[in-house]
Amino acid sequence: MASASFDDTALVQALQRHGQRALHVTEIAEALGLSIAQRRKLSEALERLVLRGTLSALPGSRYRLPRDRGPGIEGMYTQHPRGFGFVSAGDGGGDVYIAATATLGAMHGDLVRCTATEGPRGRDGVITEVLTRRSALVPGTLRVRGHGSWVEPDDARIRGPIVLVEPFAAPDGAAVICEITQWPAHPGESPQGRVREALGDPGDLSVEVRKVLLREGVEEDFPEDAAAEGAALPEKVPEAEMAGRGDLRGVDPVPIDPDDARDHDDAIHVVRHEDGGYTCTVAIADVAHYVRPGTALDRAALQRGLSICLPDRAIPMLPRALSSPLASLQEGEDRLVLAVIATLDPRGEVLEARLVEGVMRSRARLTYTRVARALGWTEAPADPGEPALLRLFGEEVAERV
């Protein structure tokens, strides 16, 4: 029988089938269908498990599972490039160390069940079941040789090579997305798969971004119903929707973002009082006003969970008809916001604060670079219109600069 039959999981499962009854090494060998010639290696494998605390040794070359090994533990498996790994246990305890021979057929990112025993350096375990597989899509590099082809995963934690079950018309060294079609059953087995898409040259920006999107299953387009709800929203806030909200349009809050920011969803305004204290207003776009529970927009936002910023694009959590106009605090436009208005003493301690559902109008779109230039905090010369920005910071700042 192949040496892979000596993996720790196979030995533990053989003992599990007999409960707490101790088995002689001969019985274990028979349960695994091993030949006489393989029993020495079996004894060595059993002793390694005893040293790790995974098995208990009894007189007469008998072995059983520890009585205090506890129930099965579920968690996400993270593999180290050298083969061993850890299960991030969901029972509140520490991570469970998994030796390279105890991984069963688990791969990095799988949800697994394992057994665990306390050892001198923490918990030591054996994966006994793979509950949910990681994404089958794996980015990597195609390797083509006369005897076959395979994919080397980009992530060294993912078991490879992934042996291709059918040839693919792309040159050796091409960046590809591989789909796993057959998962490994034990630590010594490689996964099998097929190339789903050839992307181009490794390192190219568009290629690397495409890898990320395919690997994570990110869809840039929204479902039709969510897109339709987004398209039906007005371009400007109707007067009726502003009724009954606090009017913050006289406060002049401003958003300050990086130069390449696409959306502007928060703004701030601070006034200093004669006694040295402050009134601080921090506002964020009231997205919840438009994304109602149970709507297609709500389902899409729940599915995505966040906006994704990549080097060459941003994939918003909500359709751009909402995330860019209505939920972006654009200069000179009325926008619905949630705001915290806080009174601070001269030391910055909060004296009181209140939450306001309001309407605001951004005074200007500021960026960190423009503000730094306007205040003389950089050697770069100010643009012609930037001195006017000083008025947003008050006469005291303008005079000091």
C-alpha positions, 0 to 999 in steps of 0.5 A: 500500500502507498506510503500515504496510507500512513497519514495520521488521519487514517490511523486515528480514524481506524482507532475511532471506529473501535471507540475506546477499545485499545488495538494491537499494532497487528489489528491496526495494520489489518484495519488499514490493509497493510502488509507485514513489510509495512508494519515497522513504518506503522509502529514508527507512525504510531509512536510519533502520535503518542509523543504528540499526545494524539494517541495513548500507548498501552502495554503489549504494543496496544494503542487507543485514543486519549480518554480526555481528547474532547469533542470534535472542534470546527474551524478554518484551516490555515496551512503553512508553506512547509506543510503543517498548519493550524485550525482557528478553533471556534470553541474559544480555545487556542489554535490547534496545531496540525502536523503535515501528516495530519491534514487529511485532504484539507487545503488552506482555507477549508472549514474542517473538523479536528480532534485536539489534545493539550500538549506542552506547547498548546493544542495538537490535533488531527483533521478528521473531516473537511466540512466546506471547501475553499473556493475552487478557483486558484490563480497561478502560473501555468507550467507546460512540459512534454509529459504533461502540464500543471499549475503552480498556485500563486499562494504558497499555502495552497497545496500544489501543483494542481495537475491539469486533467486536460491540456490548455492552449497557453504558453508556459509561464502564463498567468491563469485561473485554475479550477480544482475539479478533484480535491486531495483525499490525503496529505500525499495527494495533489489536487487536480483541475482545469484552466478556466481562463488564461490572463496574460503575463504575470505581474501585469496590473490588469492581470493581477486585478483579474486574478483577485476578482476571479479568486474571490468570486467578485462580480462587478455588475449588480443584480438587475433588481438592485441596479434598477432600484439604484437607477430609479433614485433621483439625482438630487435630494427632493425637498420632501425628504429634507422635511423634518431634518436638522438643517446643517447647511449653515455649518459649512462642513467639508470632506477631506479625502485623498486626491484619488478618492472617488466617493466623499461620504464624511465631512467635518467642521470645528469651531473654536470658542473664546474660552478655548473650547470647541464645537465639532460636527462630524457628518456621514452620508445617510445611506440607510435612508435609501437602502431600506430593509428587504429591498434589492439594494439591501440584499446586494449590500449584504452580499457584498459587505463592503466596497473594494478598492483596487489599484485600477478601480473601485468596486462599490458596495452599492450601485454608483447611482447611489454611492456617487451622487446621492451618498457622496457629499459633493460640493454645493449639493444638499445631502442627507446625513447623520451627524454628531455635534459635540461640545468639547472643553479646551483639553478636548474632553467631550462635555456633551454630544447629540446625534442629528438626522440632518441636511448638509451642503459641503462648502468645498472638496478638500484633499490632503495635498491641497490643504497641505499646500494651502497651509504651507506645510509642503514645499509644493507651490499652491495652485491659484485657487488654493489661498481661498481655502484658508478662509475655511480654516478661519481668520486665525489660521489665515493670519498665522500662515 
